[in-house]
Amino acid sequence: MNKAALVLALTSFCALLSSCSPKADPISDSPAPIASAESAPTAPAEADFAAVGQTFQRNAQTNATQMLVLCQALQEDIERFLDAPQPDLQLAAQTSYRLCYQSWALNQLYVQLPFTAEDKKTLVSLLDLINTRPFLPGYIDSIPLYPYSGLIHEKDIPIGARALLGQHRLMDEDSAALGFPVLEFFLWRLPIDGVWQLNGNADANKLIERRHQYLRLATRMLMADLSAVSARWETGGSFGSLPVRAQLVVVLASLQRLTTVALVAELFDEQVIGEPEWHHPAMFSGAGRDYPVALLSAIEQLVGEPGSLTPFDQWFDSLVDRPVMVSELQAAVAASLTAVQQLPENYPDDSSVDAPWLAARQQLVALAQIFSQLSDQQQVPIFRQ
């Protein structure tokens, strides 16, 4: 048994025996951006930010629409696979999963912060349901050395929406019972004839039927949650109703938090390289490099490629006190993308603290510092976690 499987097995077993721990709430533990937006004075030399806010909202709407289309295709492929479990249909569903999950990553810039106190209650709950990472596969179904673990084998627990919601993160914050982790784990489960195809064994068929019900229901619930989180950006919604100053706070704090926390702290810490089986953003589906690339791509949509001129660039260039020139900001984003793309395709697996990794981290730190300096100058809260 390899190290990854052993760690997951032991961790899962310990989690199932341990008492419950409080659920993590990364948003509630951070500075309150909306409170700052309402109380902070107008920043010195603040130019009209309205066009930037409109662009930010349009980008969010465009990315959300694309995500829902791709994830709807995933749901259809999963239904086809469950109707007739075959290798080619499983492969099609895996391909659709990667596209859906990568599109979710592209939307991360737009779910960093809530707009209002009411939005915060909804957003925290949705993010918790959509993508709890890291997660324990053994909490969902059997894993090596523990063939009877997971909710699939807890036959007294019905496969229903209420039951799965109650089980989600019940043991601790890593005990995902819903969201992308469930779909990812199930879609890469093999062999098909022992896991997904019904046979003459009545006991085995009960487990297979539960697996079918679980994957089908978890997919439908994920689609509903993705639709709900996307609806936050509807025209006329709470973001569009915010004062321009509040929109500035949301945009700058989201850029700063995405780079400092989601990229540098969570994906490019040495611990990620040392324990990739625990910190991998796509543990079973692979292609982990696509995740940080998607995060950076969303930033590039806003600031533009080198030589372009977006509303954000025009506002940025109008500031008397800015950390760098527009061209330097665009170059920093482009350099970060290039450096990350040099990493192994399945980062952080097959990775080490080598020259390409150090170069990528250096570029990301430099980019994060730009957004931190900009937030500080514009009196926007700084996020460290």
C-alpha positions in Angstrom: 0.0 0.0 0.0 1.5 3.4 -0.9 1.9 6.2 1.5 -1.0 8.2 0.2 -3.5 5.4 0.7 -2.1 4.5 4.1 -2.4 8.1 5.3 -5.9 8.4 4.0 -6.9 5.0 5.5 -5.5 5.8 9.0 -6.8 9.3 9.0 -10.3 8.1 7.9 -10.3 5.4 10.6 -9.3 7.9 13.3 -11.9 10.4 12.2 -14.6 7.8 12.4 -13.7 7.1 16.0 -13.0 10.6 17.2 -15.5 13.1 18.6 -16.8 16.0 16.5 -14.8 19.1 16.1 -16.0 22.6 15.2 -16.5 23.3 11.5 -14.0 25.7 9.9 -15.4 29.0 8.6 -12.6 30.7 6.7 -14.7 33.7 5.9 -16.0 34.4 9.4 -12.4 34.2 10.8 -11.3 37.0 8.4 -11.7 40.8 8.5 -15.2 41.9 7.6 -14.9 43.7 4.2 -18.4 45.0 4.1 -18.2 46.6 7.5 -15.0 48.3 6.3 -16.7 49.4 3.1 -19.5 51.0 5.1 -17.3 52.7 7.7 -14.0 53.5 6.1 -13.5 57.0 4.7 -13.0 57.4 1.0 -9.5 56.6 0.1 -7.1 59.4 -1.1 -7.1 60.0 -4.8 -9.9 57.4 -5.3 -11.0 57.6 -8.9 -14.4 56.5 -10.2 -14.5 52.7 -9.7 -17.9 52.1 -11.1 -16.7 50.8 -14.5 -14.4 48.3 -12.7 -17.3 47.1 -10.5 -19.4 46.6 -13.6 -16.6 44.7 -15.3 -16.1 42.5 -12.3 -19.8 41.6 -12.1 -19.9 40.9 -15.9 -16.9 38.6 -15.6 -18.5 36.8 -12.7 -21.7 36.3 -14.6 -19.9 35.1 -17.7 -17.8 32.6 -15.8 -20.7 31.4 -13.8 -22.8 30.8 -16.9 -20.0 28.8 -18.5 -19.6 26.8 -15.3 -23.2 25.9 -15.1 -23.2 24.7 -18.7 -20.1 22.5 -18.2 -21.5 21.2 -14.9 -24.8 20.4 -16.5 -23.0 18.4 -19.1 -21.3 16.5 -16.2 -24.6 15.7 -14.6 -25.9 14.3 -17.9 -22.7 12.2 -18.3 -23.1 10.9 -14.8 -26.7 9.9 -15.5 -25.7 8.1 -18.6 -22.9 6.2 -16.8 -25.3 5.2 -13.9 -27.9 4.0 -16.4 -25.3 1.7 -18.1 -22.0 1.5 -16.2 -19.4 1.0 -18.9 -15.7 2.1 -19.1 -16.3 4.6 -22.0 -19.2 6.2 -20.1 -17.1 6.5 -17.0 -14.3 8.1 -19.0 -16.7 10.6 -20.5 -18.0 11.5 -17.0 -14.4 11.9 -15.7 -13.6 14.2 -18.6 -16.7 16.3 -17.9 -15.8 16.4 -14.2 -12.5 17.9 -14.9 -14.0 20.7 -17.1 -16.7 21.4 -14.5 -14.3 21.5 -11.6 -11.8 23.7 -13.5 -14.6 26.1 -14.3 -15.4 26.2 -10.6 -11.8 27.1 -9.9 -12.1 30.0 -12.4 -15.0 31.3 -10.3 -13.0 31.4 -7.1 -12.2 35.1 -7.4 -15.9 35.8 -7.1 -16.6 33.8 -4.0 -13.8 35.1 -1.8 -16.0 37.5 0.1 -19.7 38.1 0.9 -21.4 41.4 -0.1 -23.6 41.8 2.9 -24.3 40.2 6.3 -27.2 38.2 4.8 -25.0 37.1 1.8 -22.4 35.9 4.3 -24.7 33.4 5.9 -25.6 32.0 2.5 -22.1 32.0 1.0 -20.4 30.3 3.9 -22.9 27.5 3.8 -22.7 27.0 0.0 -18.9 27.0 -0.1 -18.9 24.4 2.7 -21.2 22.2 0.7 -19.6 22.6 -2.7 -15.9 21.9 -2.0 -14.6 20.8 1.3 -10.9 20.2 1.0 -9.0 18.2 2.2 -11.4 15.4 2.6 -11.5 11.8 3.8 -12.4 9.3 1.1 -13.0 6.6 3.8 -15.9 8.7 5.1 -17.7 8.3 1.8 -17.0 4.7 0.8 -14.5 1.8 1.3 -10.8 2.4 0.9 -7.8 -0.1 0.9 -7.5 -1.9 4.3 -10.9 -0.7 5.3 -13.3 -2.4 2.9 -16.4 -1.7 5.0 -15.9 1.9 5.8 -17.9 5.0 4.7 -21.5 6.0 4.4 -22.1 3.5 1.7 -21.7 0.7 4.2 -23.8 2.5 6.9 -27.0 0.9 5.7 -29.0 2.4 8.6 -28.3 5.9 7.1 -30.7 6.5 4.2 -29.4 8.0 1.0 -31.5 11.2 1.1 -30.8 14.9 1.0 -31.6 15.4 4.7 -29.4 12.5 5.7 -26.4 13.6 3.6 -26.7 17.2 4.8 -26.7 15.9 8.3 -23.6 13.7 7.7 -21.6 16.5 5.9 -18.7 17.4 8.1 -20.3 15.7 11.0 -17.2 14.1 12.4 -14.9 17.0 11.6 -14.2 19.6 8.9 -12.6 17.0 6.6 -15.6 14.7 6.6 -17.1 15.6 3.3 -20.4 13.9 2.4 -21.4 16.2 -0.4 -19.9 18.4 -3.1 -17.0 18.0 -5.6 -15.1 15.5 -3.4 -17.9 13.0 -3.5 -18.2 13.1 -7.3 -14.5 13.0 -7.8 -14.0 10.0 -5.5 -16.9 8.0 -7.0 -16.1 8.8 -10.6 -12.6 7.3 -10.3 -13.7 4.2 -8.4 -12.9 0.9 -10.0 -13.4 -1.9 -11.0 -16.7 -1.2 -12.7 -17.9 -4.8 -12.5 -17.4 -4.9 -8.7 -18.4 -1.3 -7.8 -21.0 -0.1 -10.3 -22.5 -3.1 -12.2 -25.2 -5.1 -10.5 -24.6 -8.9 -10.3 -26.1 -12.0 -8.8 -25.0 -11.2 -5.2 -27.9 -9.6 -3.3 -25.7 -8.1 -0.5 -23.3 -6.6 -3.0 -26.2 -5.2 -5.1 -27.5 -3.3 -2.1 -24.2 -1.5 -1.8 -24.0 -0.9 -5.5 -27.6 0.5 -5.5 -26.7 2.8 -2.6 -23.6 4.0 -4.6 -25.8 4.8 -7.6 -28.3 6.7 -5.4 -25.5 8.6 -3.6 -23.7 9.7 -6.7 -26.9 10.7 -8.5 -28.2 12.7 -5.5 -24.9 14.3 -4.7 -24.6 15.5 -8.3 -28.1 17.0 -8.3 -27.4 18.7 -4.9 -24.1 20.1 -6.2 -25.8 21.5 -9.3 -28.4 23.3 -7.1 -25.6 24.7 -4.9 -23.6 25.9 -7.9 -26.7 27.6 -9.3 -27.4 29.3 -5.9 -23.8 30.6 -5.6 -23.9 31.9 -9.2 -27.2 33.7 -8.6 -25.4 36.1 -6.2 -24.1 37.8 -9.3 -27.4 38.4 -11.0 -27.9 41.9 -12.4 -29.7 44.0 -9.8 -28.4 41.7 -7.1 -26.7 42.7 -3.9 -23.3 43.5 -5.4 -24.7 45.8 -8.0 -26.6 47.7 -5.3 -23.5 48.4 -3.2 -22.0 51.8 -3.2 -18.9 52.2 -5.4 -16.6 52.3 -2.4 -18.0 49.0 -1.1 -17.6 47.4 -4.6 -13.9 48.6 -4.5 -13.5 46.9 -1.2 -14.9 43.6 -2.5 -12.8 43.6 -5.6 -9.5 44.5 -4.1 -10.0 42.3 -1.0 -10.9 39.4 -3.3 -7.8 39.9 -5.4 -5.6 40.1 -2.4 -7.1 37.1 -0.6 -7.0 34.9 -3.7 -3.3 35.5 -4.2 -2.1 35.6 -0.6 -4.3 32.8 0.8 -5.6 30.6 -2.0 -2.4 30.6 -4.0 0.6 31.3 -1.9 -0.5 30.0 1.5 -2.7 27.0 0.4 -1.1 25.8 -2.8 2.5 26.9 -2.6 3.6 26.2 0.9 6.4 23.6 1.3 4.0 21.4 3.3 2.0 21.0 0.1 5.0 19.5 -1.6 5.8 17.3 1.4 2.2 15.9 1.7 0.6 16.2 -1.7 -1.8 13.4 -0.9 -3.4 15.6 1.7 -3.1 19.0 0.0 -3.8 18.1 -3.6 -6.7 20.2 -5.1 -7.7 17.2 -7.3 -6.6 14.1 -5.4 -8.2 11.5 -7.6 -8.9 13.3 -10.9 -5.4 14.6 -11.2 -4.2 17.6 -13.3 -3.7 19.6 -10.2 -1.8 22.3 -12.0 -5.0 23.4 -13.8 -6.3 24.7 -10.5 -3.8 27.5 -9.8 -3.8 28.3 -13.5 -7.5 28.8 -13.4 -7.2 31.1 -10.3 -4.6 33.2 -12.2 -6.7 33.2 -15.4 -9.5 34.9 -13.5 -7.2 37.6 -12.4 -5.9 38.1 -15.9 -9.4 38.5 -17.1 -9.7 41.6 -14.9 -6.3 43.2 -15.4 -5.7 42.1 -19.0 -2.8 40.6 -20.8 0.4 42.8 -21.3 -0.4 45.7 -23.6 -4.2 45.6 -23.1 -6.2 48.2 -21.4 -9.2 47.2 -19.2 -11.4 49.4 -16.9 -9.3 48.1 -14.0 -6.1 49.2 -15.7 -7.6 52.7 -16.3 -8.6 53.1 -12.7 -5.3 51.7 -11.5 -3.4 54.0 -13.7 -5.3 57.0 -12.4 -4.1 56.5 -8.9 -1.3 58.9 -7.8 -0.1 56.4 -5.2 0.1 52.9 -6.7 2.6 50.1 -5.9 3.6 49.5 -9.6 2.8 50.7 -13.1 -0.1 49.0 -15.0 2.4 47.4 -17.3 4.3 45.9 -14.3 1.0 44.5 -12.8 0.1 42.9 -16.1 3.6 41.5 -16.4 3.4 40.1 -12.9 0.2 38.2 -13.7 1.6 36.9 -16.9 4.9 35.8 -15.3 3.0 34.0 -12.6 0.9 32.1 -15.1 4.0 31.2 -17.1 5.9 30.0 -14.0 3.0 27.9 -12.8 2.5 26.3 -16.2 6.1 25.0 -16.0 5.2 22.8 -13.1 4.3 19.1 -13.5 0.8 18.6 -14.9 -0.4 16.9 -11.8 1.1 19.4 -9.3 1.7 18.9 -6.4 2.3 15.2 -7.1 5.6 14.6 -8.9 6.8 17.9 -7.5 9.7 19.0 -5.3 11.2 22.2 -3.9 13.2 22.6 -7.1 14.0 25.6 -9.3 10.7 25.6 -11.2 8.7 25.5 -7.9 10.8 28.2 -6.3 10.4 30.4 -9.4 6.6 29.9 -9.4 6.3 30.7 -5.7 8.5 33.8 -6.1 6.3 35.1 -8.9 3.1 34.4 -6.9 4.5 36.1 -3.8 5.5 39.2 -5.8 1.9 39.3 -7.3 0.4 38.9 -3.9 2.5 41.7 -2.5 1.3 44.1 -5.2 -2.4 43.4 -4.3 -1.6 43.7 -0.6 0.1 47.0 -1.1 -2.8 48.2 -3.2 -5.3 47.2 -0.6 -3.3 48.9 2.1 -3.1 52.1 0.2 -6.8 52.0 -0.5 -7.7 51.3 3.2 -9.0 47.8 2.4 -8.7 44.9 4.9 -5.7 42.6 4.4 -6.3 38.9 4.5 -3.7 36.5 5.8 -5.9 33.3 6.1 
